[in-house]
Amino acid sequence: MTTKTHFEIAVLPGDGIGVEVIAPTVRLLEQLASRSDSFTLGFKHCDAGALHYQKTGEALPDATMDSCRNADAILLGAMGWPELRYPDGTEIAPQLDLRTEFQLFAGVRPIRSIPGIPSALSDARGADIDFVLIRESVEGLFALRNEGVVIDDREARDTMVITRAICEQLFDFAFAYTRERKKTGTPGRLTCVDKANVFASLAFFRKIFDERHAGFSDIAVEHAYVDATALNMIKKPWAFDVMVTENMFGDILSDLGAGLMGGMGFAPSADIGINNAVFQPSHGSAPDIAGKGMANPTAAILSGAMMLEWLGTRYTNPAALAAGRQLRDAVDRAFQAGLAPYEIGGKDGTSAIADAVEAALEQEYA
């Protein structure tokens, strides 16, 4: 990939607290770029979301999609509003449309303890959790999400889809990701999470995983059923390195992982394809606290850090890669100093958290 020094970012704040957490994230990213002579960032704010649908009848306008298609990366806040739904009763979720449109097959969900945030586990080892869940994000039980059927009001059917083409891309990504982590001292172990003992589709999933392992013989592999994995994420989450799983299983396990971190407000994410990537906090729009200044922007800020790291790696820009790591380290220092968001019983709101992270960055430059 050609070296690049200027990156255009499509910003979709979305609904509710999405708007509130994206604003300080963009501010911090602008601060990092202003300190560097090796990369610059341009931000284009775009309309999308449930509230935009309420006003216009469009959840993801063509103009926004074009901006996303032409951007180097997409930064998304949160989308959806429980009371606003499509005529069939499903929620408005443009973030899922983006995954499908751009074939963002790899949902990357880092699960990492943040210094100063109390662990949900009584075991002291809960303070050292550091693993990554990679969720297939365009197929599985989400593949035909708009095509489920209800027959005569007596039964309903949805269909799971697993294809070789997507699985091969997913597993190659997961093995390569595990290899890169291994360079930092992690075990270099990838666990395939499925239910291959029950479903033919997931036995096929596992079969392709084993085939792709042949090209990554330096990576150790494990197989695990999803129910046992849920159990072990509570009993011994420090034993995991990288996991890869089907879409719905990943949806559930990533929320469990967020609980281990302290809550959804701490959980960043990325949805990555061959040519595009979306970075967003794992939480929703949280209408109950929207507009109150209580939202935790940490997940959004850490998603911004992931975006810089991805851009730096993709476009061979070490300064952008380093800036992403600086931002994540600043988050750690800010929380180690005593920040306590509302979601864990504290009284630090959106502005206080963002300001503390900004101050931690300033200290690094001082």
C-alpha positions as CSV (number, residue, x, y, z in Angstrom):
1,M,0.0,0.0,0.0
2,T,1.3,3.4,-1.0
3,T,2.5,5.7,1.8
4,K,0.0,8.5,2.6
5,T,0.2,11.6,4.8
6,H,-3.3,13.1,4.5
7,F,-6.4,11.2,5.6
8,E,-10.0,12.1,4.9
9,I,-12.4,11.0,7.6
10,A,-16.2,10.7,7.2
11,V,-17.8,11.5,10.5
12,L,-21.3,10.1,11.3
13,P,-22.2,11.3,14.8
14,G,-25.7,9.7,14.5
15,D,-28.2,9.8,17.3
16,G,-28.3,10.5,21.0
17,I,-25.0,10.3,22.8
18,G,-23.3,9.5,19.5
19,V,-23.1,13.2,18.9
20,E,-21.8,13.9,22.4
21,V,-19.0,11.4,22.3
22,I,-17.8,12.0,18.7
23,A,-17.2,15.8,19.3
24,P,-14.4,15.3,21.9
25,T,-13.0,12.4,19.9
26,V,-12.6,14.6,16.9
27,R,-11.1,17.3,19.0
28,L,-8.4,14.9,20.4
29,L,-7.7,13.5,16.9
30,E,-7.2,17.1,15.6
31,Q,-4.8,17.8,18.5
32,L,-2.7,14.7,17.7
33,A,-2.6,15.6,14.0
34,S,-1.6,19.2,14.8
35,R,1.4,18.0,16.7
36,S,2.7,15.9,13.8
37,D,4.5,17.0,10.6
38,S,3.9,13.5,9.2
39,F,0.1,13.3,8.8
40,T,-2.9,15.5,8.6
41,L,-6.6,14.8,9.1
42,G,-9.7,16.2,7.3
43,F,-13.2,15.6,8.8
44,K,-16.5,15.7,6.9
45,H,-19.6,15.5,9.1
46,C,-22.4,13.5,7.4
47,D,-26.1,13.0,8.2
48,A,-27.4,9.5,9.1
49,G,-29.4,7.8,11.8
50,A,-32.8,7.2,13.2
51,L,-33.5,10.9,14.0
52,H,-32.5,11.8,10.4
53,Y,-34.9,9.1,9.2
54,Q,-37.7,10.6,11.2
55,K,-37.1,14.0,9.6
56,T,-36.4,12.9,6.0
57,G,-37.4,9.3,5.5
58,E,-33.8,8.4,4.9
59,A,-31.5,6.7,7.5
60,L,-28.4,6.7,5.3
61,P,-28.6,9.2,2.5
62,D,-26.9,8.6,-0.8
63,A,-24.7,11.7,-0.2
64,T,-23.5,10.2,3.1
65,M,-22.8,6.8,1.5
66,D,-20.7,8.5,-1.2
67,S,-18.7,10.4,1.4
68,C,-18.1,7.2,3.3
69,R,-17.1,5.4,0.1
70,N,-14.5,8.1,-0.8
71,A,-13.1,8.5,2.7
72,D,-10.0,6.9,4.0
73,A,-11.9,5.9,7.2
74,I,-15.3,6.3,8.8
75,L,-15.8,7.5,12.4
76,L,-19.3,6.7,13.7
77,G,-20.9,7.7,17.0
78,A,-24.1,5.7,17.7
79,M,-27.3,5.1,15.7
80,G,-30.8,4.1,16.5
81,W,-33.7,5.2,18.7
82,P,-36.0,2.6,20.3
83,E,-39.3,4.3,19.4
84,L,-38.3,4.9,15.8
85,R,-38.5,1.8,13.6
86,Y,-39.0,0.7,10.1
87,P,-42.6,-0.4,9.1
88,D,-41.7,-4.1,9.7
89,G,-40.8,-3.3,13.4
90,T,-37.0,-3.6,13.1
91,E,-34.7,-1.0,14.4
92,I,-33.1,1.6,12.2
93,A,-29.4,0.6,12.1
94,P,-27.4,2.3,9.3
95,Q,-24.2,1.0,10.8
96,L,-25.3,-2.5,9.7
97,D,-26.0,-1.2,6.2
98,L,-22.5,0.2,6.1
99,R,-21.1,-3.2,7.0
100,T,-23.0,-4.8,4.2
101,E,-22.4,-2.2,1.6
102,F,-18.6,-2.2,2.1
103,Q,-18.3,-5.9,3.1
104,L,-16.8,-5.1,6.4
105,F,-16.4,-8.7,7.3
106,A,-14.0,-8.4,10.3
107,G,-15.5,-6.8,13.5
108,V,-12.5,-6.2,15.8
109,R,-13.5,-5.9,19.5
110,P,-10.5,-5.4,21.9
111,I,-11.3,-6.5,25.4
112,R,-8.7,-4.9,27.7
113,S,-8.6,-3.8,31.3
114,I,-8.2,-0.1,31.8
115,P,-6.0,1.0,34.7
116,G,-8.1,2.5,37.5
117,I,-11.4,0.9,36.5
118,P,-12.5,-1.8,39.0
119,S,-12.7,-5.3,37.5
120,A,-16.0,-7.0,37.4
121,L,-14.2,-10.1,38.6
122,S,-13.1,-10.9,42.2
123,D,-10.0,-12.7,40.9
124,A,-7.0,-10.3,40.9
125,R,-6.1,-11.5,37.4
126,G,-9.2,-9.6,36.1
127,A,-7.0,-6.5,36.2
128,D,-4.8,-8.0,33.4
129,I,-7.4,-8.9,30.8
130,D,-6.2,-8.3,27.2
131,F,-7.7,-10.2,24.4
132,V,-9.4,-9.5,21.1
133,L,-12.7,-10.9,19.7
134,I,-13.0,-10.8,15.9
135,R,-16.6,-11.1,14.9
136,E,-17.6,-12.0,11.3
137,S,-19.8,-9.0,10.5
138,V,-21.7,-9.5,7.3
139,E,-23.1,-13.1,7.3
140,G,-24.2,-15.6,9.9
141,L,-27.6,-14.9,11.4
142,F,-27.4,-11.3,10.2
143,A,-27.0,-12.2,6.5
144,L,-30.7,-12.1,5.7
145,R,-31.7,-9.8,8.5
146,N,-34.3,-8.0,6.2
147,E,-35.6,-11.2,4.8
148,G,-37.0,-13.1,7.8
149,V,-40.5,-14.4,7.4
150,V,-43.5,-14.9,9.7
151,I,-45.8,-17.6,8.4
152,D,-49.5,-17.3,9.2
153,D,-48.7,-15.9,12.6
154,R,-47.7,-19.4,13.7
155,E,-43.9,-19.6,13.1
156,A,-41.0,-17.3,12.1
157,R,-37.9,-18.2,10.3
158,D,-34.5,-16.5,9.8
159,T,-31.6,-18.1,7.9
160,M,-27.9,-18.4,8.8
161,V,-25.5,-18.0,5.8
162,I,-21.8,-19.0,5.9
163,T,-19.9,-18.6,2.7
164,R,-16.4,-19.8,1.9
165,A,-15.4,-16.5,0.3
166,I,-16.1,-14.4,3.4
167,C,-14.7,-17.0,5.8
168,E,-11.4,-17.2,4.0
169,Q,-11.1,-13.4,4.1
170,L,-12.1,-13.4,7.8
171,F,-9.7,-16.2,8.9
172,D,-6.8,-14.8,6.9
173,F,-7.4,-11.4,8.6
174,A,-7.7,-13.1,12.1
175,F,-4.5,-15.1,11.6
176,A,-2.6,-12.0,10.4
177,Y,-3.9,-10.0,13.3
178,T,-2.9,-12.6,15.8
179,R,0.6,-12.7,14.2
180,E,1.0,-8.9,14.6
181,R,-0.1,-9.2,18.3
182,K,2.4,-11.9,18.8
183,K,5.2,-9.5,18.0
184,T,4.2,-7.5,21.1
185,G,4.6,-10.5,23.4
186,T,1.2,-12.1,23.4
187,P,0.9,-15.9,23.0
188,G,0.0,-15.9,19.3
189,R,-3.0,-18.1,19.7
190,L,-6.3,-17.9,17.7
191,T,-9.4,-19.6,19.0
192,C,-12.2,-20.5,16.6
193,V,-15.5,-20.2,18.5
194,D,-18.5,-22.0,17.0
195,K,-21.2,-24.6,17.6
196,A,-19.9,-27.1,15.1
197,N,-21.2,-30.0,17.1
198,V,-24.8,-29.0,16.3
199,F,-25.0,-26.9,13.1
200,A,-23.7,-27.9,9.6
201,S,-23.1,-24.3,8.8
202,L,-20.7,-23.9,11.7
203,A,-19.0,-27.2,11.0
204,F,-18.3,-25.7,7.6
205,F,-17.0,-22.5,9.4
206,R,-14.6,-24.6,11.4
207,K,-13.5,-26.6,8.4
208,I,-12.5,-23.5,6.5
209,F,-10.7,-22.2,9.7
210,D,-8.6,-25.3,9.8
211,E,-7.8,-25.0,6.1
212,R,-6.6,-21.4,6.4
213,H,-4.4,-22.3,9.3
214,A,-2.1,-24.0,6.9
215,G,-0.8,-20.7,5.7
216,F,-0.1,-19.5,9.3
217,S,1.6,-22.4,10.9
218,D,3.4,-20.1,13.4
219,I,0.0,-19.4,15.0
220,A,-1.3,-21.8,17.6
221,V,-5.0,-22.7,17.3
222,E,-7.8,-23.8,19.5
223,H,-11.4,-24.8,19.0
224,A,-14.2,-23.9,21.4
225,Y,-17.9,-24.0,21.5
226,V,-19.6,-20.7,22.1
227,D,-21.4,-21.8,25.3
228,A,-18.1,-22.9,26.9
229,T,-16.5,-19.7,25.7
230,A,-19.1,-17.6,27.5
231,L,-18.4,-19.6,30.6
232,N,-14.6,-19.2,30.3
233,M,-14.8,-15.5,29.6
234,I,-16.0,-15.2,33.2
235,K,-13.9,-17.9,34.8
236,K,-10.6,-17.2,33.1
237,P,-10.7,-14.4,30.5
238,W,-6.9,-13.8,30.9
239,A,-6.4,-17.2,29.1
240,F,-7.6,-15.8,25.8
241,D,-5.5,-14.2,23.1
242,V,-7.6,-13.7,19.9
243,M,-10.9,-15.3,19.1
244,V,-12.8,-15.4,15.9
245,T,-16.5,-16.3,15.6
246,E,-19.8,-16.1,13.7
247,N,-21.8,-12.8,13.6
248,M,-24.5,-13.4,16.2
249,F,-22.1,-15.2,18.6
250,G,-19.7,-12.3,18.3
251,D,-22.5,-9.8,18.9
252,I,-23.3,-11.5,22.2
253,L,-19.7,-12.3,23.4
254,S,-18.5,-8.7,22.6
255,D,-21.1,-7.3,25.0
256,L,-20.0,-9.8,27.6
257,G,-16.4,-8.6,27.0
258,A,-17.5,-5.0,27.4
259,G,-18.9,-6.0,30.8
260,L,-15.5,-7.3,31.8
261,M,-14.0,-3.9,30.9
262,G,-16.5,-2.0,33.1
263,G,-19.3,-1.3,30.6
264,M,-20.2,-0.4,27.1
265,G,-18.7,3.1,27.5
266,F,-15.2,1.6,27.6
267,A,-15.5,-0.8,24.6
268,P,-14.2,0.4,21.2
269,S,-14.6,-1.4,17.9
270,A,-13.7,-1.5,14.3
271,D,-15.4,-3.1,11.3
272,I,-12.8,-3.7,8.6
273,G,-13.0,-4.9,5.0
274,I,-10.6,-5.0,2.1
275,N,-11.0,-1.3,1.1
276,N,-13.0,0.4,3.9
277,A,-13.3,0.5,7.7
278,V,-15.7,1.9,10.3
279,F,-14.6,2.8,13.8
280,Q,-17.2,3.3,16.5
281,P,-17.9,2.8,20.2
282,S,-19.8,-0.5,20.9
283,H,-22.5,1.3,22.8
284,G,-25.9,2.5,21.4
285,S,-27.4,6.0,21.4
286,A,-28.6,5.8,25.0
287,P,-31.7,8.1,24.8
288,D,-32.1,7.9,28.6
289,I,-28.9,10.0,29.2
290,A,-28.7,11.9,25.9
291,G,-28.2,15.6,26.4
292,K,-27.3,15.3,30.1
293,G,-23.5,15.3,29.7
294,M,-23.3,11.9,31.4
295,A,-22.1,9.8,28.4
296,N,-18.7,8.1,28.7
297,P,-16.6,9.0,25.6
298,T,-13.9,6.5,26.3
299,A,-15.1,3.9,23.8
300,A,-15.3,6.6,21.1
301,I,-11.9,7.9,21.9
302,L,-10.3,4.4,21.9
303,S,-12.1,3.8,18.6
304,G,-10.4,6.9,17.3
305,A,-7.1,5.5,18.5
306,M,-7.8,2.2,16.6
307,M,-8.6,4.3,13.5
308,L,-5.2,6.0,13.6
309,E,-3.4,2.7,14.1
310,W,-5.3,1.2,11.2
311,L,-4.5,4.2,8.9
312,G,-0.9,4.1,10.0
313,T,-0.6,0.4,9.2
314,R,-2.5,0.5,6.0
315,Y,-0.8,3.5,4.5
316,T,2.7,2.9,6.0
317,N,2.6,6.0,8.1
318,P,4.5,5.3,11.4
319,A,3.5,8.7,12.8
320,A,-0.2,8.0,12.6
321,L,0.3,4.5,14.1
322,A,2.3,6.1,17.0
323,A,-0.4,8.7,17.5
324,G,-3.0,6.0,17.9
325,R,-0.9,4.4,20.6
326,Q,-0.3,7.8,22.3
327,L,-4.1,8.4,22.5
328,R,-4.7,4.9,24.0
329,D,-1.9,5.5,26.6
330,A,-3.3,8.9,27.5
331,V,-6.7,7.2,28.2
332,D,-4.9,4.8,30.5
333,R,-3.1,7.6,32.4
334,A,-6.2,9.6,32.8
335,F,-8.1,6.8,34.3
336,Q,-5.2,5.7,36.5
337,A,-5.3,9.2,38.0
338,G,-8.8,8.6,39.3
339,L,-11.5,9.3,36.6
340,A,-14.8,7.6,37.4
341,P,-17.6,7.8,34.8
342,Y,-21.3,7.7,35.8
343,E,-21.7,4.2,34.4
344,I,-19.5,2.8,37.2
345,G,-21.0,5.0,39.9
346,G,-18.7,8.0,39.5
347,K,-19.5,11.6,38.7
348,D,-17.2,12.3,35.8
349,G,-19.2,13.2,32.7
350,T,-18.3,13.5,29.0
351,S,-16.4,16.8,29.3
352,A,-14.5,15.9,32.4
353,I,-13.3,12.6,30.8
354,A,-12.3,14.2,27.5
355,D,-10.5,17.0,29.2
356,A,-8.6,14.6,31.4
357,V,-7.4,12.6,28.3
358,E,-6.5,15.9,26.6
359,A,-4.5,16.9,29.7
360,A,-2.7,13.5,29.7
361,L,-1.7,14.1,26.0
362,E,-0.4,17.6,26.9
363,Q,1.7,16.1,29.7
364,E,3.3,13.8,27.2
365,Y,4.2,16.7,24.9
366,A,5.4,18.9,27.7
